[in-house]
Amino acid sequence: MRFDLFPVFLASSAGIGLGVFIGVFIGLLVRVKAGKREGLFMNSVAATAFLASVAALVISALIKLVTYSG
């Protein structure tokens, strides 16, 4: 594992983070409009979507780091 490449892998995973944010944000908005607010971080759709996107970004970058064979 080369930890010096981790920032490169984070940058290459930015699309995954953005896609997860948009998807979770839309999904949670639909859920909140139906009256189901339980399970949100700080009772906020944006904060919950942000946490999910950061988690997806870091996990995808870690997978790229572990599977890198260069």
Backbone as CSV, one residue per row, in Angstrom:
resi,resn,N_x,N_y,N_z,CA_x,CA_y,CA_z,C_x,C_y,C_z
1,MET,0.845,-1.187,0.000,0.000,0.000,0.000,0.882,1.239,0.000
2,ARG,0.508,2.161,-0.826,1.254,3.426,-0.891,0.331,4.541,-0.436
3,PHE,0.516,4.977,0.801,-0.354,5.993,1.371,-0.151,7.365,0.747
4,ASP,0.955,7.563,0.044,1.170,8.849,-0.605,0.228,9.037,-1.792
5,LEU,-0.378,7.960,-2.283,-1.332,8.054,-3.388,-2.770,8.247,-2.910
6,PHE,-2.989,8.244,-1.606,-4.355,8.362,-1.093,-5.059,9.639,-1.561
7,PRO,-4.412,10.811,-1.578,-5.089,12.003,-2.116,-5.493,11.864,-3.587
8,VAL,-4.692,11.158,-4.364,-5.043,10.931,-5.770,-6.284,10.060,-5.863
9,PHE,-6.345,9.037,-5.026,-7.511,8.157,-5.031,-8.754,8.878,-4.515
10,LEU,-8.582,9.787,-3.575,-9.719,10.592,-3.110,-10.257,11.461,-4.242
11,ALA,-9.352,12.084,-4.971,-9.786,12.945,-6.079,-10.466,12.136,-7.178
12,SER,-9.970,10.941,-7.443,-10.590,10.134,-8.486,-11.922,9.536,-8.055
13,SER,-12.214,9.564,-6.762,-13.482,9.055,-6.245,-14.493,10.165,-5.992
14,ALA,-14.192,11.365,-6.407,-15.082,12.503,-6.135,-16.453,12.329,-6.775
15,GLY,-16.501,11.732,-7.941,-17.780,11.503,-8.611,-18.678,10.572,-7.819
16,ILE,-18.086,9.592,-7.175,-18.861,8.667,-6.342,-19.473,9.427,-5.175
17,GLY,-18.683,10.260,-4.526,-19.191,11.040,-3.405,-20.311,11.983,-3.816
18,LEU,-20.147,12.630,-4.954,-21.174,13.551,-5.434,-22.458,12.805,-5.792
19,GLY,-22.317,11.685,-6.451,-23.488,10.896,-6.819,-24.246,10.378,-5.613
20,VAL,-23.515,9.923,-4.614,-24.159,9.447,-3.392,-24.861,10.596,-2.692
21,PHE,-24.232,11.768,-2.643,-24.863,12.918,-1.997,-26.184,13.265,-2.670
22,ILE,-26.172,13.359,-3.978,-27.390,13.731,-4.706,-28.477,12.676,-4.511
23,GLY,-28.107,11.411,-4.625,-29.081,10.334,-4.466,-29.678,10.269,-3.076
24,VAL,-28.833,10.347,-2.062,-29.319,10.292,-0.682,-30.136,11.537,-0.364
25,PHE,-29.711,12.684,-0.847,-30.438,13.927,-0.587,-31.858,13.853,-1.147
26,ILE,-31.984,13.415,-2.394,-33.309,13.297,-3.009,-34.149,12.255,-2.275
27,GLY,-33.543,11.118,-1.963,-34.268,10.070,-1.256,-34.752,10.505,0.111
28,LEU,-33.909,11.216,0.831,-34.309,11.677,2.162,-35.347,12.790,2.082
29,LEU,-35.276,13.636,1.057,-36.303,14.663,0.896,-37.678,14.034,0.691
30,VAL,-37.725,12.994,-0.127,-38.988,12.293,-0.351,-39.485,11.680,0.953
31,ARG,-38.570,11.104,1.710,-38.936,10.481,2.984,-39.440,11.507,3.991
32,VAL,-38.787,12.669,4.057,-39.193,13.706,5.006,-40.555,14.276,4.622
33,LYS,-40.792,14.431,3.340,-42.095,14.941,2.909,-43.223,13.982,3.268
34,ALA,-42.895,12.704,3.426,-43.884,11.703,3.844,-44.057,11.712,5.365
35,GLY,-43.272,12.520,6.079,-43.422,12.662,7.521,-42.529,11.775,8.359
36,LYS,-41.549,11.135,7.762,-40.654,10.236,8.498,-39.305,10.919,8.706
37,ARG,-39.124,11.573,9.832,-37.887,12.302,10.095,-36.928,11.548,11.005
38,GLU,-37.321,10.399,11.541,-36.435,9.681,12.453,-35.253,9.091,11.687
39,GLY,-34.119,9.032,12.350,-32.922,8.484,11.735,-32.037,9.492,11.032
40,LEU,-32.420,10.749,11.035,-31.595,11.774,10.395,-30.531,12.274,11.371
41,PHE,-29.355,12.528,10.866,-28.281,13.090,11.687,-28.584,14.556,11.965
42,MET,-28.636,14.930,13.226,-28.943,16.302,13.658,-30.271,16.787,13.072
43,ASN,-31.170,15.843,12.783,-32.492,16.159,12.241,-32.392,16.962,10.934
44,SER,-31.348,16.696,10.151,-31.084,17.459,8.936,-30.856,16.527,7.749
45,VAL,-31.576,16.780,6.669,-31.407,15.996,5.447,-30.021,16.261,4.846
46,ALA,-29.610,17.509,4.792,-28.321,17.861,4.183,-27.147,17.262,4.956
47,ALA,-27.204,17.317,6.285,-26.108,16.766,7.090,-26.025,15.254,6.931
48,THR,-27.156,14.582,6.888,-27.176,13.130,6.715,-26.650,12.742,5.332
49,ALA,-27.064,13.469,4.302,-26.588,13.190,2.954,-25.084,13.455,2.847
50,PHE,-24.604,14.497,3.511,-23.177,14.810,3.495,-22.363,13.699,4.151
51,LEU,-22.826,13.203,5.298,-22.110,12.121,5.972,-22.078,10.856,5.120
52,ALA,-23.178,10.548,4.470,-23.219,9.369,3.605,-22.260,9.531,2.428
53,SER,-22.181,10.729,1.865,-21.290,10.943,0.717,-19.821,10.896,1.124
54,VAL,-19.495,11.431,2.283,-18.104,11.374,2.759,-17.710,9.926,3.044
55,ALA,-18.624,9.166,3.631,-18.334,7.756,3.894,-18.103,7.001,2.589
56,ALA,-18.934,7.240,1.588,-18.768,6.567,0.295,-17.462,6.975,-0.369
57,LEU,-17.114,8.252,-0.269,-15.870,8.752,-0.854,-14.661,8.075,-0.220
58,VAL,-14.619,8.028,1.092,-13.469,7.447,1.794,-13.396,5.939,1.560
59,ILE,-14.533,5.260,1.597,-14.523,3.811,1.380,-14.048,3.481,-0.032
60,SER,-14.511,4.221,-1.029,-14.072,3.937,-2.404,-12.589,4.242,-2.579
61,ALA,-12.094,5.290,-1.940,-10.663,5.600,-2.019,-9.833,4.525,-1.316
62,LEU,-10.330,4.013,-0.190,-9.614,2.944,0.508,-9.589,1.660,-0.315
63,ILE,-10.690,1.364,-0.983,-10.716,0.170,-1.843,-9.694,0.328,-2.975
64,LYS,-9.622,1.507,-3.562,-8.623,1.740,-4.615,-7.202,1.631,-4.069
65,LEU,-6.992,2.096,-2.842,-5.669,2.032,-2.228,-5.261,0.593,-1.969
66,VAL,-6.178,-0.214,-1.474,-5.864,-1.594,-1.144,-5.650,-2.431,-2.404
67,THR,-6.429,-2.157,-3.440,-6.325,-2.964,-4.659,-5.318,-2.419,-5.670
68,TYR,-4.639,-1.332,-5.351,-3.661,-0.742,-6.270,-2.464,-1.686,-6.423
69,SER,-2.060,-1.924,-7.650,-0.949,-2.849,-7.885,0.170,-2.208,-8.709
70,GLY,0.341,-0.898,-8.573,1.324,-0.220,-9.392,2.655,-0.063,-8.803
